[in-house]
Amino acid sequence: MLDTVITRTAGLLRTAYLAAPTIPNPGDGSEPPFGHQIETLLKWAMWGALFCCVAGFIIIGARMGIQHKKGEGGSHMGSLAIVGFGCVLIVTAYAIVSNLAGAAGG
């Protein structure tokens, strides 16, 4: 059964690739007059998000220390995983958008 699913999926992907082999060109790639301001805003948002992730790690560390001193256990690993995933998501989104913008611009 798994072989059938894999074969059909591969066939669908092959059909989709053959149906649209190229990405359509949206135009000459000229930047709108306010494009630089939008780019600056997005860069500030990325740095703000990364600042929040670093602050999250600091807060989790402080919480770990306080709860350890009180003799309490906590679910710190879950919090660390969530903040770490947020960092990875931000950096990955930046890399994908940068590569797509670089490919579209050049």
C-alpha positions in Angstrom: 0.0 0.0 0.0 2.8 2.4 0.8 4.4 1.7 -2.5 1.2 2.6 -4.3 1.0 5.9 -2.4 4.6 6.8 -3.1 4.2 5.9 -6.8 1.0 8.0 -7.2 2.6 10.9 -5.3 5.6 10.8 -7.5 3.4 10.7 -10.6 1.4 13.7 -9.4 4.6 15.7 -8.7 5.9 14.8 -12.1 2.7 16.0 -13.7 2.7 19.2 -11.8 6.3 19.9 -12.7 5.6 19.3 -16.4 2.5 21.5 -16.3 4.4 24.5 -14.9 8.1 24.2 -15.7 8.9 27.9 -15.3 8.0 30.6 -12.8 6.1 33.4 -14.4 7.9 36.7 -14.6 5.8 39.4 -12.8 7.4 42.3 -14.7 10.7 44.1 -15.2 11.5 43.9 -11.4 11.4 47.6 -10.9 11.1 48.7 -7.2 8.1 50.8 -6.2 8.9 54.3 -4.9 8.4 53.2 -1.3 10.3 49.9 -1.6 13.3 51.1 0.4 11.1 52.1 3.4 9.4 48.7 3.3 12.7 46.9 3.3 13.9 49.0 6.2 10.7 48.2 8.1 11.0 44.5 7.5 14.7 44.5 8.6 13.7 46.3 11.8 10.9 43.8 12.4 13.4 40.9 12.0 15.8 42.4 14.5 12.9 43.1 16.9 11.8 39.5 16.7 15.3 38.2 17.3 15.6 40.6 20.3 12.4 39.1 21.7 13.9 35.6 21.2 17.0 36.6 23.1 14.9 38.2 25.8 12.9 34.9 26.0 16.0 32.9 26.6 17.1 35.3 29.3 13.7 35.1 31.0 13.6 31.3 30.8 17.1 31.2 32.4 16.0 33.5 35.2 12.9 31.4 35.8 15.0 28.3 35.9 17.3 29.8 38.5 14.5 31.1 40.7 12.6 27.8 40.6 15.8 25.8 41.2 16.5 27.9 44.3 13.0 27.3 45.6 13.4 23.6 45.0 10.7 23.4 42.4 10.9 21.6 39.1 9.6 23.1 35.9 9.0 22.4 32.3 11.9 24.5 31.1 12.9 22.3 28.2 9.5 22.9 26.6 10.0 26.7 26.9 13.5 26.5 25.5 12.3 24.4 22.6 9.6 26.9 21.8 11.9 29.9 21.9 14.6 28.0 19.9 12.0 27.1 17.3 11.0 30.7 17.0 14.6 31.7 16.4 15.0 29.0 13.7 11.8 30.1 12.1 12.8 33.8 12.0 16.3 33.0 10.5 14.9 30.5 8.0 12.2 33.0 6.8 14.9 35.7 6.4 17.1 33.3 4.4 14.2 32.2 2.1 13.0 35.7 1.5 16.5 37.0 0.9 17.2 34.2 -1.6 13.9 34.7 -3.4 14.4 38.5 -3.6 18.0 38.0 -4.8 16.8 35.6 -7.5 14.1 37.9 -8.6 16.3 41.0 -8.5 19.2 39.4 -10.4 
